[in-house]
Amino acid sequence: MRHIFVTGAAGFIASRICEMLLENGDEVTGIDILNDIYDVRLKEYRLNKLQGMNGFHFSKTDITDFAALEKLFSENHYDAVINIAGIPGVRLSMKDPWLYLNVNTGGVVNLLECCRRYGVKKFIQASTSSIYGENAPYPTDESASSDRPLQPYAASKKGAEAECHAYHYLYDIDVTVFRFFTVYGPAGRPDMAIYRFIKWIAEGEPILLNGDGNQTRGFTYVDDIARGSILGLNNTGFEIMNLGGHESISINGLISKLEGLIGRKAIIEHKPVVKADMLANLADISKARTLMKWDPEIELDEGLRRTVDWYMLNRDWLKDIRI
């Protein structure tokens, strides 16, 4: 039985990773600080599900607190670390870039140093498609330039990737970096477009749409991301891989699909384009397909249906979630 250390365990992606690991018979220690970057009720909802599963251990620990991390590593043996913790969001990073540097880059150094000191030889790091910056080829593969990020968020993730490589080179830690592309699904983050659109349409509130809606995204269902992240536990040396959806859709097209599922027309208020936002993204997943035999399995229509169903089932409290 493997014992896997998962950070950000009450978060959207990490909680699903924890569930899948536990279902596979692994033991999981999950940590999370349960901050209020977004409504903590969603984090508590995810964490409550995990705490009802055998083999799950939770610690309210911050990845920026090295002493607290070291105590956990000194008292337990972990076979691998999956680091999903971090401060998300392109736009918030423009308001508080220091927070992103401290958590998304500095926190990674703390985890890597614990791995070095306590003999953990496998490390998985969550990164982002935002790292590719402006004018990336479409679809984007891992060889595309990531040297000119457009926001402090992407820059903090680039710093984390660089630290991962340094620790791999110096201390022979096996590292897999995954660049995630626009993840969605049940219990998703309320700052993400799909959650917001579902809530706004269902509750008859205006959709605040930046730009004309012709911008496109390659959306990825959370189960596919979690499954790919777990496949990364196999040794790779040092690899950076995209994990992303195989279907691209415009924001206007996405809203139309959600209108059909919810049975209600959207009220749209157009807002100015945000300079930090990318106009398009779509992953080239050839590398993940070759090295891990990974492909997205959940089609967009099915994933949207599951997400809308989840919202409607929990609508009595989700309608009050701060977004």
Stockholm file with secondary structure:
# STOCKHOLM 1.0

chainA/1-323         MRHIFVTGAAGFIASRICEMLLENGDEVTGIDILNDIYDVRLKEYRLNKLQGMNGFHFSKTDITDFAALEKLFSENHYDAVINIAGIPGVRLSMKDPWLYLNVNTGGVVNLLECCRRYGVKKFIQASTSSIYGENAPYPTDESASSDRPLQPYAASKKGAEAECHAYHYLYDIDVTVFRFFTVYGPAGRPDMAIYRFIKWIAEGEPILLNGDGNQTRGFTYVDDIARGSILGLNNTGFEIMNLGGHESISINGLISKLEGLIGRKAIIEHKPVVKADMLANLADISKARTLMKWDPEIELDEGLRRTVDWYMLNRDWLKDIRI
#=GR chainA/1-323 SS CCEEEEESTTSHHHHHHHHHHHHTTCEEEEECCCCSSSCHHHHHHHHHHHHTSTTEEEECCCTTCHHHHHHHHHHSCCSEEEECCSCCCTTHHHHCHHHHIIIIIIHHHHHHHHHHHHTCCEEEEEEEGGGGCTTCCSSBCTTSCCSSCSSHHHHHHHHHHHHHHHHHHHHCCEEEEEEECCEECTTCCTTSHHHHHHHHHHTTCEEEEESSSCCEEECEEHHHHHHHHHHTTSCCSEEEEEECCSCEEEHHHHHHHHHHHHTSCCEEEEECCCTTSCSBCCBCCHHHHHHHCCCCCSCHHHHHHHHHHHHHHTHHHHTTCCC
#=GC SS_cons         CCEEEEESTTSHHHHHHHHHHHHTTCEEEEECCCCSSSCHHHHHHHHHHHHTSTTEEEECCCTTCHHHHHHHHHHSCCSEEEECCSCCCTTHHHHCHHHHIIIIIIHHHHHHHHHHHHTCCEEEEEEEGGGGCTTCCSSBCTTSCCSSCSSHHHHHHHHHHHHHHHHHHHHCCEEEEEEECCEECTTCCTTSHHHHHHHHHHTTCEEEEESSSCCEEECEEHHHHHHHHHHTTSCCSEEEEEECCSCEEEHHHHHHHHHHHHTSCCEEEEECCCTTSCSBCCBCCHHHHHHHCCCCCSCHHHHHHHHHHHHHHTHHHHTTCCC
//
